[in-house]
Amino acid sequence: MVYKCGKCGTEVPSIEEGLVRCPNCGYRIIYKTRDPIAKTIKVE
Ligand SMILES: [Zn+2]
């Protein structure tokens, strides 16, 4: 499964449990990119 940084868009090939962090910018929100159709979740 491939993940993608929510800030800089860097693809993260793997994530260790408890260490969700972009290796490029250090951003801590990573999205799953497994599904070809993006799903948007609104949090209000
Ligand atoms: Zn990043």
mmCIF file of the protein (N, C-alpha, C, O) and its ligand, coordinates in Angstrom:
data_MODEL
# 
_entry.id   MODEL 
# 
loop_
_entity.id 
_entity.type 
_entity.pdbx_number_of_molecules 
1 polymer     1 
2 non-polymer 1 
# 
_entity_poly.entity_id                      1 
_entity_poly.type                           'polypeptide(L)' 
_entity_poly.nstd_linkage                   no 
_entity_poly.nstd_monomer                   no 
_entity_poly.pdbx_seq_one_letter_code       MVYKCGKCGTEVPSIEEGLVRCPNCGYRIIYKTRDPIAKTIKVE 
_entity_poly.pdbx_seq_one_letter_code_can   MVYKCGKCGTEVPSIEEGLVRCPNCGYRIIYKTRDPIAKTIKVE 
_entity_poly.pdbx_strand_id                 A 
# 
loop_
_entity_poly_seq.entity_id 
_entity_poly_seq.num 
_entity_poly_seq.mon_id 
_entity_poly_seq.hetero 
1 1  MET n 
1 2  VAL n 
1 3  TYR n 
1 4  LYS n 
1 5  CYS n 
1 6  GLY n 
1 7  LYS n 
1 8  CYS n 
1 9  GLY n 
1 10 THR n 
1 11 GLU n 
1 12 VAL n 
1 13 PRO n 
1 14 SER n 
1 15 ILE n 
1 16 GLU n 
1 17 GLU n 
1 18 GLY n 
1 19 LEU n 
1 20 VAL n 
1 21 ARG n 
1 22 CYS n 
1 23 PRO n 
1 24 ASN n 
1 25 CYS n 
1 26 GLY n 
1 27 TYR n 
1 28 ARG n 
1 29 ILE n 
1 30 ILE n 
1 31 TYR n 
1 32 LYS n 
1 33 THR n 
1 34 ARG n 
1 35 ASP n 
1 36 PRO n 
1 37 ILE n 
1 38 ALA n 
1 39 LYS n 
1 40 THR n 
1 41 ILE n 
1 42 LYS n 
1 43 VAL n 
1 44 GLU n 
# 
loop_
_struct_asym.id 
_struct_asym.entity_id 
A 1 
B 2 
# 
loop_
_chem_comp.id 
_chem_comp.type 
_chem_comp.mon_nstd_flag 
ALA 'L-peptide linking' y 
ARG 'L-peptide linking' y 
ASN 'L-peptide linking' y 
ASP 'L-peptide linking' y 
CYS 'L-peptide linking' y 
GLU 'L-peptide linking' y 
GLY 'peptide linking'   y 
ILE 'L-peptide linking' y 
LEU 'L-peptide linking' y 
LYS 'L-peptide linking' y 
MET 'L-peptide linking' y 
PRO 'L-peptide linking' y 
SER 'L-peptide linking' y 
THR 'L-peptide linking' y 
TYR 'L-peptide linking' y 
VAL 'L-peptide linking' y 
ZN  non-polymer         . 
# 
_pdbx_entity_nonpoly.entity_id   2 
_pdbx_entity_nonpoly.name        ? 
_pdbx_entity_nonpoly.comp_id     ZN 
# 
_pdbx_nonpoly_scheme.asym_id         B 
_pdbx_nonpoly_scheme.entity_id       2 
_pdbx_nonpoly_scheme.mon_id          ZN 
_pdbx_nonpoly_scheme.ndb_seq_num     1 
_pdbx_nonpoly_scheme.pdb_seq_num     101 
_pdbx_nonpoly_scheme.auth_seq_num    101 
_pdbx_nonpoly_scheme.pdb_mon_id      ZN 
_pdbx_nonpoly_scheme.auth_mon_id     ZN 
_pdbx_nonpoly_scheme.pdb_strand_id   A 
_pdbx_nonpoly_scheme.pdb_ins_code    . 
# 
loop_
_atom_site.group_PDB 
_atom_site.id 
_atom_site.type_symbol 
_atom_site.label_atom_id 
_atom_site.label_alt_id 
_atom_site.label_comp_id 
_atom_site.label_asym_id 
_atom_site.label_entity_id 
_atom_site.label_seq_id 
_atom_site.pdbx_PDB_ins_code 
_atom_site.Cartn_x 
_atom_site.Cartn_y 
_atom_site.Cartn_z 
_atom_site.occupancy 
_atom_site.B_iso_or_equiv 
_atom_site.pdbx_formal_charge 
_atom_site.auth_seq_id 
_atom_site.auth_comp_id 
_atom_site.auth_asym_id 
_atom_site.auth_atom_id 
_atom_site.pdbx_PDB_model_num 
ATOM   1   N  N  . MET A 1 1  ? 0.845   -1.203 0.000  1.00 0.00 ? 1   MET A N  1 
ATOM   2   C  CA . MET A 1 1  ? 0.000   0.000  0.000  1.00 0.00 ? 1   MET A CA 1 
ATOM   3   C  C  . MET A 1 1  ? 0.876   1.247  0.000  1.00 0.00 ? 1   MET A C  1 
ATOM   4   O  O  . MET A 1 1  ? 1.894   1.316  0.689  1.00 0.00 ? 1   MET A O  1 
ATOM   5   N  N  . VAL A 1 2  ? 0.457   2.213  -0.780 1.00 0.00 ? 2   VAL A N  1 
ATOM   6   C  CA . VAL A 1 2  ? 1.239   3.439  -0.868 1.00 0.00 ? 2   VAL A CA 1 
ATOM   7   C  C  . VAL A 1 2  ? 0.497   4.573  -0.165 1.00 0.00 ? 2   VAL A C  1 
ATOM   8   O  O  . VAL A 1 2  ? -0.721  4.718  -0.270 1.00 0.00 ? 2   VAL A O  1 
ATOM   9   N  N  . TYR A 1 3  ? 1.269   5.352  0.541  1.00 0.00 ? 3   TYR A N  1 
ATOM   10  C  CA . TYR A 1 3  ? 0.696   6.497  1.242  1.00 0.00 ? 3   TYR A CA 1 
ATOM   11  C  C  . TYR A 1 3  ? 1.230   7.785  0.632  1.00 0.00 ? 3   TYR A C  1 
ATOM   12  O  O  . TYR A 1 3  ? 2.240   7.795  -0.072 1.00 0.00 ? 3   TYR A O  1 
ATOM   13  N  N  . LYS A 1 4  ? 0.524   8.862  0.921  1.00 0.00 ? 4   LYS A N  1 
ATOM   14  C  CA . LYS A 1 4  ? 0.947   10.144 0.360  1.00 0.00 ? 4   LYS A CA 1 
ATOM   15  C  C  . LYS A 1 4  ? 0.838   11.228 1.424  1.00 0.00 ? 4   LYS A C  1 
ATOM   16  O  O  . LYS A 1 4  ? -0.147  11.316 2.157  1.00 0.00 ? 4   LYS A O  1 
ATOM   17  N  N  . CYS A 1 5  ? 1.867   12.037 1.482  1.00 0.00 ? 5   CYS A N  1 
ATOM   18  C  CA . CYS A 1 5  ? 1.899   13.122 2.457  1.00 0.00 ? 5   CYS A CA 1 
ATOM   19  C  C  . CYS A 1 5  ? 0.797   14.135 2.166  1.00 0.00 ? 5   CYS A C  1 
ATOM   20  O  O  . CYS A 1 5  ? 0.573   14.501 1.012  1.00 0.00 ? 5   CYS A O  1 
ATOM   21  N  N  . GLY A 1 6  ? 0.116   14.585 3.208  1.00 0.00 ? 6   GLY A N  1 
ATOM   22  C  CA . GLY A 1 6  ? -0.967  15.535 3.028  1.00 0.00 ? 6   GLY A CA 1 
ATOM   23  C  C  . GLY A 1 6  ? -0.492  16.956 2.827  1.00 0.00 ? 6   GLY A C  1 
ATOM   24  O  O  . GLY A 1 6  ? -1.297  17.844 2.546  1.00 0.00 ? 6   GLY A O  1 
ATOM   25  N  N  . LYS A 1 7  ? 0.798   17.187 2.964  1.00 0.00 ? 7   LYS A N  1 
ATOM   26  C  CA . LYS A 1 7  ? 1.321   18.543 2.839  1.00 0.00 ? 7   LYS A CA 1 
ATOM   27  C  C  . LYS A 1 7  ? 2.110   18.732 1.545  1.00 0.00 ? 7   LYS A C  1 
ATOM   28  O  O  . LYS A 1 7  ? 1.804   19.620 0.749  1.00 0.00 ? 7   LYS A O  1 
ATOM   29  N  N  . CYS A 1 8  ? 3.114   17.902 1.344  1.00 0.00 ? 8   CYS A N  1 
ATOM   30  C  CA . CYS A 1 8  ? 3.988   18.091 0.186  1.00 0.00 ? 8   CYS A CA 1 
ATOM   31  C  C  . CYS A 1 8  ? 3.700   17.101 -0.933 1.00 0.00 ? 8   CYS A C  1 
ATOM   32  O  O  . CYS A 1 8  ? 4.192   17.261 -2.050 1.00 0.00 ? 8   CYS A O  1 
ATOM   33  N  N  . GLY A 1 9  ? 2.900   16.075 -0.635 1.00 0.00 ? 9   GLY A N  1 
ATOM   34  C  CA . GLY A 1 9  ? 2.512   15.140 -1.679 1.00 0.00 ? 9   GLY A CA 1 
ATOM   35  C  C  . GLY A 1 9  ? 3.521   14.048 -1.949 1.00 0.00 ? 9   GLY A C  1 
ATOM   36  O  O  . GLY A 1 9  ? 3.366   13.284 -2.902 1.00 0.00 ? 9   GLY A O  1 
ATOM   37  N  N  . THR A 1 10 ? 4.547   13.959 -1.132 1.00 0.00 ? 10  THR A N  1 
ATOM   38  C  CA . THR A 1 10 ? 5.544   12.921 -1.304 1.00 0.00 ? 10  THR A CA 1 
ATOM   39  C  C  . THR A 1 10 ? 4.946   11.549 -1.046 1.00 0.00 ? 10  THR A C  1 
ATOM   40  O  O  . THR A 1 10 ? 4.258   11.340 -0.046 1.00 0.00 ? 10  THR A O  1 
ATOM   41  N  N  . GLU A 1 11 ? 5.209   10.618 -1.949 1.00 0.00 ? 11  GLU A N  1 
ATOM   42  C  CA . GLU A 1 11 ? 4.701   9.271  -1.746 1.00 0.00 ? 11  GLU A CA 1 
ATOM   43  C  C  . GLU A 1 11 ? 5.542   8.548  -0.708 1.00 0.00 ? 11  GLU A C  1 
ATOM   44  O  O  . GLU A 1 11 ? 6.771   8.548  -0.771 1.00 0.00 ? 11  GLU A O  1 
ATOM   45  N  N  . VAL A 1 12 ? 4.859   7.934  0.246  1.00 0.00 ? 12  VAL A N  1 
ATOM   46  C  CA . VAL A 1 12 ? 5.528   7.195  1.308  1.00 0.00 ? 12  VAL A CA 1 
ATOM   47  C  C  . VAL A 1 12 ? 5.233   5.715  1.093  1.00 0.00 ? 12  VAL A C  1 
ATOM   48  O  O  . VAL A 1 12 ? 4.092   5.285  1.267  1.00 0.00 ? 12  VAL A O  1 
ATOM   49  N  N  . PRO A 1 13 ? 6.235   4.934  0.721  1.00 0.00 ? 13  PRO A N  1 
ATOM   50  C  CA . PRO A 1 13 ? 6.008   3.532  0.380  1.00 0.00 ? 13  PRO A CA 1 
ATOM   51  C  C  . PRO A 1 13 ? 5.572   2.680  1.550  1.00 0.00 ? 13  PRO A C  1 
ATOM   52  O  O  . PRO A 1 13 ? 4.824   1.719  1.366  1.00 0.00 ? 13  PRO A O  1 
ATOM   53  N  N  . SER A 1 14 ? 6.019   3.004  2.746  1.00 0.00 ? 14  SER A N  1 
ATOM   54  C  CA . SER A 1 14 ? 5.626   2.197  3.901  1.00 0.00 ? 14  SER A CA 1 
ATOM   55  C  C  . SER A 1 14 ? 5.684   3.041  5.160  1.00 0.00 ? 14  SER A C  1 
ATOM   56  O  O  . SER A 1 14 ? 6.451   3.999  5.254  1.00 0.00 ? 14  SER A O  1 
ATOM   57  N  N  . ILE A 1 15 ? 4.865   2.669  6.116  1.00 0.00 ? 15  ILE A N  1 
ATOM   58  C  CA . ILE A 1 15 ? 4.830   3.419  7.366  1.00 0.00 ? 15  ILE A CA 1 
ATOM   59  C  C  . ILE A 1 15 ? 4.941   2.454  8.530  1.00 0.00 ? 15  ILE A C  1 
ATOM   60  O  O  . ILE A 1 15 ? 4.225   1.455  8.593  1.00 0.00 ? 15  ILE A O  1 
ATOM   61  N  N  . GLU A 1 16 ? 5.821   2.752  9.428  1.00 0.00 ? 16  GLU A N  1 
ATOM   62  C  CA . GLU A 1 16 ? 5.922   1.927  10.626 1.00 0.00 ? 16  GLU A CA 1 
ATOM   63  C  C  . GLU A 1 16 ? 4.802   2.308  11.583 1.00 0.00 ? 16  GLU A C  1 
ATOM   64  O  O  . GLU A 1 16 ? 4.441   3.480  11.696 1.00 0.00 ? 16  GLU A O  1 
ATOM   65  N  N  . GLU A 1 17 ? 4.267   1.334  12.256 1.00 0.00 ? 17  GLU A N  1 
ATOM   66  C  CA . GLU A 1 17 ? 3.194   1.614  13.195 1.00 0.00 ? 17  GLU A CA 1 
ATOM   67  C  C  . GLU A 1 17 ? 3.666   2.576  14.274 1.00 0.00 ? 17  GLU A C  1 
ATOM   68  O  O  . GLU A 1 17 ? 4.711   2.384  14.896 1.00 0.00 ? 17  GLU A O  1 
ATOM   69  N  N  . GLY A 1 18 ? 2.869   3.614  14.475 1.00 0.00 ? 18  GLY A N  1 
ATOM   70  C  CA . GLY A 1 18 ? 3.201   4.598  15.478 1.00 0.00 ? 18  GLY A CA 1 
ATOM   71  C  C  . GLY A 1 18 ? 4.157   5.662  14.993 1.00 0.00 ? 18  GLY A C  1 
ATOM   72  O  O  . GLY A 1 18 ? 4.499   6.588  15.728 1.00 0.00 ? 18  GLY A O  1 
ATOM   73  N  N  . LEU A 1 19 ? 4.590   5.524  13.740 1.00 0.00 ? 19  LEU A N  1 
ATOM   74  C  CA . LEU A 1 19 ? 5.512   6.518  13.194 1.00 0.00 ? 19  LEU A CA 1 
ATOM   75  C  C  . LEU A 1 19 ? 4.995   7.035  11.853 1.00 0.00 ? 19  LEU A C  1 
ATOM   76  O  O  . LEU A 1 19 ? 5.644   6.900  10.816 1.00 0.00 ? 19  LEU A O  1 
ATOM   77  N  N  . VAL A 1 20 ? 3.821   7.623  11.913 1.00 0.00 ? 20  VAL A N  1 
ATOM   78  C  CA . VAL A 1 20 ? 3.248   8.169  10.686 1.00 0.00 ? 20  VAL A CA 1 
ATOM   79  C  C  . VAL A 1 20 ? 3.813   9.568  10.478 1.00 0.00 ? 20  VAL A C  1 
ATOM   80  O  O  . VAL A 1 20 ? 3.365   10.537 11.090 1.00 0.00 ? 20  VAL A O  1 
ATOM   81  N  N  . ARG A 1 21 ? 4.799   9.647  9.607  1.00 0.00 ? 21  ARG A N  1 
ATOM   82  C  CA . ARG A 1 21 ? 5.437   10.943 9.365  1.00 0.00 ? 21  ARG A CA 1 
ATOM   83  C  C  . ARG A 1 21 ? 6.065   10.957 7.979  1.00 0.00 ? 21  ARG A C  1 
ATOM   84  O  O  . ARG A 1 21 ? 6.684   9.986  7.545  1.00 0.00 ? 21  ARG A O  1 
ATOM   85  N  N  . CYS A 1 22 ? 5.891   12.073 7.303  1.00 0.00 ? 22  CYS A N  1 
ATOM   86  C  CA . CYS A 1 22 ? 6.480   12.216 5.979  1.00 0.00 ? 22  CYS A CA 1 
ATOM   87  C  C  . CYS A 1 22 ? 8.001   12.276 6.085  1.00 0.00 ? 22  CYS A C  1 
ATOM   88  O  O  . CYS A 1 22 ? 8.521   13.081 6.858  1.00 0.00 ? 22  CYS A O  1 
ATOM   89  N  N  . PRO A 1 23 ? 8.730   11.451 5.331  1.00 0.00 ? 23  PRO A N  1 
ATOM   90  C  CA . PRO A 1 23 ? 10.190  11.463 5.388  1.00 0.00 ? 23  PRO A CA 1 
ATOM   91  C  C  . PRO A 1 23 ? 10.789  12.713 4.760  1.00 0.00 ? 23  PRO A C  1 
ATOM   92  O  O  . PRO A 1 23 ? 11.964  13.017 4.965  1.00 0.00 ? 23  PRO A O  1 
ATOM   93  N  N  . ASN A 1 24 ? 9.981   13.429 4.001  1.00 0.00 ? 24  ASN A N  1 
ATOM   94  C  CA . ASN A 1 24 ? 10.488  14.615 3.306  1.00 0.00 ? 24  ASN A CA 1 
ATOM   95  C  C  . ASN A 1 24 ? 10.333  15.880 4.139  1.00 0.00 ? 24  ASN A C  1 
ATOM   96  O  O  . ASN A 1 24 ? 11.292  16.628 4.327  1.00 0.00 ? 24  ASN A O  1 
ATOM   97  N  N  . CYS A 1 25 ? 9.118   16.117 4.640  1.00 0.00 ? 25  CYS A N  1 
ATOM   98  C  CA . CYS A 1 25 ? 8.875   17.374 5.338  1.00 0.00 ? 25  CYS A CA 1 
ATOM   99  C  C  . CYS A 1 25 ? 8.509   17.167 6.806  1.00 0.00 ? 25  CYS A C  1 
ATOM   100 O  O  . CYS A 1 25 ? 8.452   18.122 7.581  1.00 0.00 ? 25  CYS A O  1 
ATOM   101 N  N  . GLY A 1 26 ? 8.260   15.905 7.181  1.00 0.00 ? 26  GLY A N  1 
ATOM   102 C  CA . GLY A 1 26 ? 7.966   15.641 8.581  1.00 0.00 ? 26  GLY A CA 1 
ATOM   103 C  C  . GLY A 1 26 ? 6.505   15.830 8.944  1.00 0.00 ? 26  GLY A C  1 
ATOM   104 O  O  . GLY A 1 26 ? 6.136   15.729 10.114 1.00 0.00 ? 26  GLY A O  1 
ATOM   105 N  N  . TYR A 1 27 ? 5.667   16.104 7.945  1.00 0.00 ? 27  TYR A N  1 
ATOM   106 C  CA . TYR A 1 27 ? 4.245   16.270 8.207  1.00 0.00 ? 27  TYR A CA 1 
ATOM   107 C  C  . TYR A 1 27 ? 3.656   14.967 8.722  1.00 0.00 ? 27  TYR A C  1 
ATOM   108 O  O  . TYR A 1 27 ? 4.073   13.885 8.310  1.00 0.00 ? 27  TYR A O  1 
ATOM   109 N  N  . ARG A 1 28 ? 2.693   15.070 9.618  1.00 0.00 ? 28  ARG A N  1 
ATOM   110 C  CA . ARG A 1 28 ? 2.225   13.865 10.308 1.00 0.00 ? 28  ARG A CA 1 
ATOM   111 C  C  . ARG A 1 28 ? 0.846   13.410 9.850  1.00 0.00 ? 28  ARG A C  1 
ATOM   112 O  O  . ARG A 1 28 ? 0.225   12.567 10.497 1.00 0.00 ? 28  ARG A O  1 
ATOM   113 N  N  . ILE A 1 29 ? 0.365   13.958 8.747  1.00 0.00 ? 29  ILE A N  1 
ATOM   114 C  CA . ILE A 1 29 ? -0.909  13.485 8.201  1.00 0.00 ? 29  ILE A CA 1 
ATOM   115 C  C  . ILE A 1 29 ? -0.634  12.832 6.855  1.00 0.00 ? 29  ILE A C  1 
ATOM   116 O  O  . ILE A 1 29 ? -0.229  13.492 5.899  1.00 0.00 ? 29  ILE A O  1 
ATOM   117 N  N  . ILE A 1 30 ? -0.862  11.525 6.796  1.00 0.00 ? 30  ILE A N  1 
ATOM   118 C  CA . ILE A 1 30 ? -0.567  10.761 5.595  1.00 0.00 ? 30  ILE A CA 1 
ATOM   119 C  C  . ILE A 1 30 ? -1.853  10.128 5.084  1.00 0.00 ? 30  ILE A C  1 
ATOM   120 O  O  . ILE A 1 30 ? -2.622  9.548  5.851  1.00 0.00 ? 30  ILE A O  1 
ATOM   121 N  N  . TYR A 1 31 ? -2.075  10.243 3.790  1.00 0.00 ? 31  TYR A N  1 
ATOM   122 C  CA . TYR A 1 31 ? -3.284  9.683  3.205  1.00 0.00 ? 31  TYR A CA 1 
ATOM   123 C  C  . TYR A 1 31 ? -2.982  8.377  2.501  1.00 0.00 ? 31  TYR A C  1 
ATOM   124 O  O  . TYR A 1 31 ? -1.899  8.175  1.951  1.00 0.00 ? 31  TYR A O  1 
ATOM   125 N  N  . LYS A 1 32 ? -3.959  7.502  2.533  1.00 0.00 ? 32  LYS A N  1 
ATOM   126 C  CA . LYS A 1 32 ? -3.829  6.263  1.778  1.00 0.00 ? 32  LYS A CA 1 
ATOM   127 C  C  . LYS A 1 32 ? -4.180  6.539  0.320  1.00 0.00 ? 32  LYS A C  1 
ATOM   128 O  O  . LYS A 1 32 ? -5.139  7.254  0.028  1.00 0.00 ? 32  LYS A O  1 
ATOM   129 N  N  . THR A 1 33 ? -3.408  5.974  -0.577 1.00 0.00 ? 33  THR A N  1 
ATOM   130 C  CA . THR A 1 33 ? -3.669  6.193  -1.999 1.00 0.00 ? 33  THR A CA 1 
ATOM   131 C  C  . THR A 1 33 ? -3.968  4.878  -2.704 1.00 0.00 ? 33  THR A C  1 
ATOM   132 O  O  . THR A 1 33 ? -3.752  4.755  -3.910 1.00 0.00 ? 33  THR A O  1 
ATOM   133 N  N  . ARG A 1 34 ? -4.456  3.911  -1.969 1.00 0.00 ? 34  ARG A N  1 
ATOM   134 C  CA . ARG A 1 34 ? -4.737  2.613  -2.565 1.00 0.00 ? 34  ARG A CA 1 
ATOM   135 C  C  . ARG A 1 34 ? -5.882  2.702  -3.563 1.00 0.00 ? 34  ARG A C  1 
ATOM   136 O  O  . ARG A 1 34 ? -5.809  2.140  -4.656 1.00 0.00 ? 34  ARG A O  1 
ATOM   137 N  N  . ASP A 1 35 ? -6.934  3.407  -3.182 1.00 0.00 ? 35  ASP A N  1 
ATOM   138 C  CA . ASP A 1 35 ? -8.080  3.506  -4.061 1.00 0.00 ? 35  ASP A CA 1 
ATOM   139 C  C  . ASP A 1 35 ? -7.852  4.544  -5.149 1.00 0.00 ? 35  ASP A C  1 
ATOM   140 O  O  . ASP A 1 35 ? -7.424  5.659  -4.851 1.00 0.00 ? 35  ASP A O  1 
ATOM   141 N  N  . PRO A 1 36 ? -8.125  4.206  -6.397 1.00 0.00 ? 36  PRO A N  1 
ATOM   142 C  CA . PRO A 1 36 ? -7.927  5.152  -7.486 1.00 0.00 ? 36  PRO A CA 1 
ATOM   143 C  C  . PRO A 1 36 ? -8.899  6.315  -7.407 1.00 0.00 ? 36  PRO A C  1 
ATOM   144 O  O  . PRO A 1 36 ? -8.608  7.410  -7.888 1.00 0.00 ? 36  PRO A O  1 
ATOM   145 N  N  . ILE A 1 37 ? -10.054 6.078  -6.801 1.00 0.00 ? 37  ILE A N  1 
ATOM   146 C  CA . ILE A 1 37 ? -11.031 7.149  -6.654 1.00 0.00 ? 37  ILE A CA 1 
ATOM   147 C  C  . ILE A 1 37 ? -10.866 7.778  -5.282 1.00 0.00 ? 37  ILE A C  1 
ATOM   148 O  O  . ILE A 1 37 ? -11.062 7.125  -4.257 1.00 0.00 ? 37  ILE A O  1 
ATOM   149 N  N  . ALA A 1 38 ? -10.509 9.031  -5.274 1.00 0.00 ? 38  ALA A N  1 
ATOM   150 C  CA . ALA A 1 38 ? -10.285 9.732  -4.018 1.00 0.00 ? 38  ALA A CA 1 
ATOM   151 C  C  . ALA A 1 38 ? -11.598 9.983  -3.310 1.00 0.00 ? 38  ALA A C  1 
ATOM   152 O  O  . ALA A 1 38 ? -12.601 10.347 -3.924 1.00 0.00 ? 38  ALA A O  1 
ATOM   153 N  N  . LYS A 1 39 ? -11.570 9.785  -2.028 1.00 0.00 ? 39  LYS A N  1 
ATOM   154 C  CA . LYS A 1 39 ? -12.752 10.064 -1.230 1.00 0.00 ? 39  LYS A CA 1 
ATOM   155 C  C  . LYS A 1 39 ? -12.474 11.246 -0.307 1.00 0.00 ? 39  LYS A C  1 
ATOM   156 O  O  . LYS A 1 39 ? -11.470 11.295 0.403  1.00 0.00 ? 39  LYS A O  1 
ATOM   157 N  N  . THR A 1 40 ? -13.374 12.159 -0.348 1.00 0.00 ? 40  THR A N  1 
ATOM   158 C  CA . THR A 1 40 ? -13.207 13.342 0.489  1.00 0.00 ? 40  THR A CA 1 
ATOM   159 C  C  . THR A 1 40 ? -14.082 13.243 1.729  1.00 0.00 ? 40  THR A C  1 
ATOM   160 O  O  . THR A 1 40 ? -15.288 13.010 1.652  1.00 0.00 ? 40  THR A O  1 
ATOM   161 N  N  . ILE A 1 41 ? -13.444 13.424 2.858  1.00 0.00 ? 41  ILE A N  1 
ATOM   162 C  CA . ILE A 1 41 ? -14.188 13.399 4.109  1.00 0.00 ? 41  ILE A CA 1 
ATOM   163 C  C  . ILE A 1 41 ? -14.142 14.793 4.718  1.00 0.00 ? 41  ILE A C  1 
ATOM   164 O  O  . ILE A 1 41 ? -13.073 15.329 5.009  1.00 0.00 ? 41  ILE A O  1 
ATOM   165 N  N  . LYS A 1 42 ? -15.293 15.352 4.899  1.00 0.00 ? 42  LYS A N  1 
ATOM   166 C  CA . LYS A 1 42 ? -15.349 16.699 5.460  1.00 0.00 ? 42  LYS A CA 1 
ATOM   167 C  C  . LYS A 1 42 ? -15.470 16.629 6.975  1.00 0.00 ? 42  LYS A C  1 
ATOM   168 O  O  . LYS A 1 42 ? -16.316 15.921 7.520  1.00 0.00 ? 42  LYS A O  1 
ATOM   169 N  N  . VAL A 1 43 ? -14.617 17.371 7.625  1.00 0.00 ? 43  VAL A N  1 
ATOM   170 C  CA . VAL A 1 43 ? -14.663 17.434 9.081  1.00 0.00 ? 43  VAL A CA 1 
ATOM   171 C  C  . VAL A 1 43 ? -14.988 18.866 9.472  1.00 0.00 ? 43  VAL A C  1 
ATOM   172 O  O  . VAL A 1 43 ? -14.187 19.780 9.275  1.00 0.00 ? 43  VAL A O  1 
ATOM   173 N  N  . GLU A 1 44 ? -16.151 19.039 10.017 1.00 0.00 ? 44  GLU A N  1 
ATOM   174 C  CA . GLU A 1 44 ? -16.561 20.382 10.379 1.00 0.00 ? 44  GLU A CA 1 
ATOM   175 C  C  . GLU A 1 44 ? -16.769 20.510 11.876 1.00 0.00 ? 44  GLU A C  1 
ATOM   176 O  O  . GLU A 1 44 ? -17.120 21.586 12.361 1.00 0.00 ? 44  GLU A O  1 
HETATM 177 ZN ZN . ZN  B 2 .  ? 5.602   15.787 3.225  1.00 0.00 2 101 ZN  A ZN 1 
# 
